[in-house]
Amino acid sequence: MLEYEISPTEAVALIRENKTRLIDVREPWEYSTAHIEPSTLMSMGDVPARAHQELDPEEHLTVLCHHGQRSLNVTAWLRNQGFENVQSLRGGIDAWSAEIDPKVPRY
């Protein structure tokens, strides 16, 4: 079974190889402030209603938020729903900006 968290470095490698889908669970105002392309906005509160219709339980998903706590909670919830290939981006978009892409604004 996969670890619950994935580092920004590990995530960027999967993105470059088209082996993961980014799910951003922040609020729309946060997403408009800063986001990673390509990512799908699915606010944390919307996940229960949208997950089974919009996400593939077989696909590798990388869930992200601002600092990693919300995404870790969503990752745990999705795993309990049968999505075994889901991981939370450790440190969130803040860590992504610091470690991978400084053009992504920090807030």
PESUL-V461711 format. One record per residue. PSI is psi in radians with two decimals (* if undefined). BURIAL is + if it has 24 or more other ideal C-beta (glycine too) atoms within 12 Angstrom, else -. Layout:
PSI & BURIAL
PSI & BURIAL
//
This chain:
2.52 & -
2.65 & -
2.69 & -
-0.48 & +
2.67 & +
2.45 & +
2.75 & -
-0.67 & +
-0.76 & -
-0.69 & +
-0.74 & +
-0.61 & +
-0.75 & -
-0.68 & +
-0.79 & +
-0.54 & -
0.08 & -
0.72 & -
0.17 & -
2.79 & +
2.25 & +
2.22 & +
2.02 & +
2.05 & +
0.30 & +
3.07 & +
2.74 & -
-0.68 & -
-0.59 & -
-0.74 & +
-0.71 & +
-0.43 & -
-0.76 & -
2.34 & +
2.88 & +
2.30 & +
2.38 & -
2.26 & -
2.70 & +
2.19 & +
2.14 & +
1.50 & +
2.56 & +
-0.76 & +
-0.34 & -
-0.26 & -
-0.83 & +
-0.61 & -
-0.47 & -
-0.43 & -
-0.88 & +
-0.30 & -
-0.53 & -
-0.25 & -
2.53 & +
2.08 & -
-0.31 & -
-0.32 & -
2.53 & -
2.21 & +
2.39 & +
2.02 & +
2.37 & +
2.72 & +
-2.66 & +
-0.98 & +
-0.04 & +
-0.16 & +
-0.86 & -
-0.75 & +
-0.58 & +
-0.69 & +
-0.75 & -
-0.68 & +
-0.80 & +
-0.74 & -
-0.80 & +
-0.72 & +
-0.68 & +
-0.34 & -
0.06 & -
0.08 & -
1.60 & +
-0.36 & -
0.75 & +
2.42 & +
2.65 & +
2.38 & +
1.94 & +
2.17 & +
-0.09 & +
-2.82 & +
-0.41 & +
-0.80 & +
-0.65 & +
-0.82 & +
-0.71 & +
-0.63 & -
-0.51 & -
-0.92 & +
1.66 & -
-0.17 & -
-0.33 & -
2.07 & +
2.52 & -
2.49 & -
* & -
//
